[in-house]
Amino acid sequence: MRTDDFWHLIDQARTGAGGEPEAVAARAVALLAERDPEEIVGYAHHQRRVLAASYRVDLWGAAYLINGGASDDGFEYFRGWLMTQGRAVFARAVGDPDSLAELPRVRAAALSGEEFECEDMLAVPWQAYRKATATELPAERDPVAVPDLNDFWDFDDEDEARRRLPRLAALFVEPPAE
């Protein structure tokens, strides 16, 4: 499976899902389960690559601001949600996490407190493979390297958040006291 095929499947799953991440994940499982098991393995490999590419401190900081906190698992689930938003949003967020402030749903979350997570999206290849073959997805032969996160900053430091993610901070951080 090529990268374009990976994102095309997610786009297909998004169609008719009503913008609900869990519905996107369920549709992705159904669509992927119809494919050859090797394609499912290929999807799993691309998902690992996408998750590794998005394993960035600045994106973690964005998830922390938007969701009011983000543990290790919370950051994984946030990236699952981000996958459900499609390739363009995902790529833009990885390159510039502050761009998430442009999404209407994220802007609305500043008032509603809605959190963005989709654990189900992370399980898509395993569920599809089990559905298609009644067996477990084989282990990755060539694991994808995960970058070292050595540039952490204190996500609770509001001044640092304003400096690093100014548009998101404007939405999710209280203005400084005068």
C-alpha positions in Angstrom: 0.0 0.0 0.0 1.3 3.4 -1.0 0.9 6.5 1.2 -1.7 7.9 -1.2 -3.7 4.7 -0.9 -3.5 5.0 2.9 -4.9 8.5 2.9 -7.4 7.7 0.2 -8.9 5.0 2.4 -9.2 7.4 5.3 -10.9 9.9 3.0 -13.3 7.2 1.9 -14.0 6.4 5.6 -14.6 10.1 6.3 -17.4 10.2 3.6 -20.7 9.6 5.4 -19.1 9.6 8.8 -20.7 12.9 9.8 -17.4 14.2 11.1 -17.5 11.8 14.0 -14.0 10.2 14.6 -15.3 6.9 15.9 -17.5 6.6 12.8 -14.5 7.3 10.6 -12.5 4.5 12.4 -15.4 2.0 12.1 -15.8 2.8 8.4 -12.0 2.5 7.9 -12.1 -1.0 9.5 -14.9 -2.1 7.2 -13.2 -0.8 4.1 -9.8 -2.1 5.0 -11.2 -5.6 5.9 -12.4 -5.9 2.3 -8.8 -5.8 1.1 -6.1 -8.3 0.7 -4.3 -9.1 4.0 -1.0 -7.8 2.6 -2.7 -4.4 2.0 -3.9 -4.4 5.6 -0.3 -5.0 6.7 0.8 -2.2 4.4 -1.8 0.1 6.0 -0.5 -0.8 9.4 3.1 0.1 8.3 1.9 3.5 6.9 0.0 4.2 10.1 3.2 3.6 12.1 5.1 6.0 9.8 2.4 8.6 10.1 2.3 8.3 13.9 6.2 8.5 14.0 6.2 11.6 11.8 3.7 13.3 14.1 5.5 12.4 17.3 6.7 15.9 17.9 7.0 18.0 21.0 5.3 21.0 19.4 2.3 18.9 18.3 2.1 17.4 21.8 2.0 21.0 23.2 -0.8 21.8 20.9 -2.7 18.7 22.0 -2.1 19.7 25.6 -3.5 23.1 25.1 -6.5 22.0 23.1 -7.5 19.1 25.3 -6.6 20.7 28.6 -3.8 18.2 29.1 -2.3 15.2 27.3 -0.6 12.2 28.8 1.4 9.8 26.6 -1.8 7.9 25.8 -3.7 11.1 25.4 -1.2 12.3 22.8 -1.5 9.0 20.9 -5.3 9.3 20.9 -5.1 12.9 19.8 -3.0 11.9 16.8 -5.7 9.2 16.1 -8.2 12.0 16.0 -5.9 14.0 13.8 -5.7 11.1 11.3 -9.5 11.2 11.1 -9.3 14.8 9.9 -7.6 13.7 6.6 -4.2 14.1 5.0 -4.2 17.9 4.5 -5.2 18.8 8.1 -2.8 16.2 9.4 0.2 17.3 7.3 -0.5 21.0 8.1 -0.7 20.2 11.8 2.6 18.3 11.8 4.3 21.1 10.0 2.7 23.9 12.0 0.7 22.7 15.0 -0.5 26.2 15.6 -2.5 25.8 12.4 -5.0 23.7 14.3 -6.4 27.1 15.6 -7.8 27.6 12.1 -10.2 24.5 12.4 -13.7 25.6 13.3 -14.2 22.7 15.6 -11.0 23.4 17.5 -12.1 27.1 17.8 -15.4 26.0 19.2 -13.7 23.7 21.7 -12.1 26.8 23.3 -15.6 27.6 24.5 -17.2 24.1 24.8 -14.2 22.2 26.3 -14.6 19.4 23.8 -11.6 17.1 23.7 -10.2 15.5 20.5 -9.2 11.9 20.8 -9.8 8.8 18.8 -8.2 5.6 20.2 -10.3 3.5 17.8 -8.4 5.0 14.8 -5.2 3.6 16.2 -6.7 0.0 16.2 -7.9 0.1 12.6 -5.4 -2.3 11.0 -5.6 -4.8 13.9 -9.4 -4.9 13.8 -9.5 -5.1 10.0 -6.9 -7.9 9.9 -8.8 -9.9 12.5 -12.1 -9.3 10.7 -10.5 -10.3 7.3 -8.5 -13.3 8.4 -9.7 -14.3 11.9 -6.0 -14.1 13.0 -3.9 -11.4 14.6 -2.0 -8.9 12.5 1.6 -10.1 12.1 4.3 -8.2 14.0 6.1 -5.4 12.1 9.2 -6.8 10.4 10.9 -3.4 10.0 9.8 -1.3 12.9 9.5 2.4 12.2 11.9 4.5 14.3 10.2 6.9 16.7 12.0 10.3 17.1 13.6 11.3 20.4 11.6 14.0 22.1 14.4 15.9 23.7 13.1 19.5 23.3 10.3 19.3 25.9 9.0 22.5 27.4 6.6 23.0 30.3 3.2 22.8 28.7 1.7 24.5 31.7 4.0 27.6 31.2 1.5 30.0 29.7 4.1 32.5 28.5 6.0 29.7 26.7 2.7 28.5 25.2 2.0 32.0 23.9 5.5 32.1 22.4 5.5 28.7 20.7 1.8 28.4 19.8 0.4 31.9 19.7 -2.9 31.2 17.9 -3.8 28.2 20.0 -2.7 30.0 23.2 -5.0 32.9 22.2 -7.9 30.4 22.3 -7.0 28.2 25.2 -4.8 30.2 27.6 -6.1 33.0 29.9 -4.7 36.4 28.9 -1.9 37.6 31.0 -2.8 39.8 34.0 -2.4 43.5 33.4 
